[in-house]
Structures are given as structure tokens and as C-alpha cells.
């Protein structure tokens, strides 16, 4: 299938010449309104550019491009080193944060164990105190009632003697209640 492109409307030769003459008139008017100083500056600038470009050879351009390639490679290598250093620093920070978190966790566990031990110690102290008070009360009641009755041989002749009452512990520092 052939492609059909829309064609522009055909213009007569007179219309084309009329439009061309309008363009020529506009260019001439612009030339007339342009200042001679601006024209001279434009020509000087053009001359400077031509002189600068005249001395440039293909070899010079190739050398400059190669030099730029080397500079880019060096800059990329330096950036790579800096990124490596940043990665290493980030890894060190991550490890130190992990170690700090582990140390904080261990400190919490040690604190919890110390509290549990203190609570257990307090309970044991209270139990010993209660046993001592109970033993003192038995001793006091036994003293008031007189000598104990002889035990029958069949009823516990092989019973060991009760242990002596525990000694009161000396505490250092303020008393805990």
C-alpha cells in the first residue's frame, strides 16, 4: 500500500516572488538599523575565533580528549577510594552500634540477675529470720515448761538433735528492709 503525503497548496510564481521580496526588505531594514559599532565588534569577534581555531589541529584535539579521559579516570579512582573509605566507616559504625546494643542488652540482663538475686537473698534472709524467731520461741516455751520428758525408746530414739539456731548475719552498709 502506497503512502499518500498531503501536498502543500501550490502557490503561484507571483506569490512566491512577493514573499521573497518581503524577506529581502526585512533583512535590508535590519542592516540599516544595525549600528556600525556592533557590526565591527561582530567582525572582530569572528576574526578572533578564526585565529584561535586556525592553530588547532586534529592531533591537538585528540591529545586534549585523551588528557580529559585520563583526568576523568583519575577522578573516578579517587571517588572510588573515598566511597570505599565511607563504606568501611559505615561498617565500623554498624559494628560498634551492634556491640553497644549487645553491651546494653548484657547490662540489662546483669541488672535483672542482680535484682533477682537480691530479691532471692531478701527472701532467704526473711526465711532464716523467721526460723530463728521460731527456734527462739520454742526455746523460750521449753524453758518455761521445764525439762523435757524422756522420750520413749520406740518413738524416735534415733532422731538427730535439732540444729542450733542460725547466727545473725552482720551487714555492711544501710540495712535493707
HELIX and SHEET records of a PDB file:
HELIX    1   1 UNK A   13  UNK A   33  1                                  21    
HELIX    2   2 UNK A   36  UNK A   54  1                                  19    
HELIX    3   3 UNK A   58  UNK A  145  1                                  88    
END                                                                             
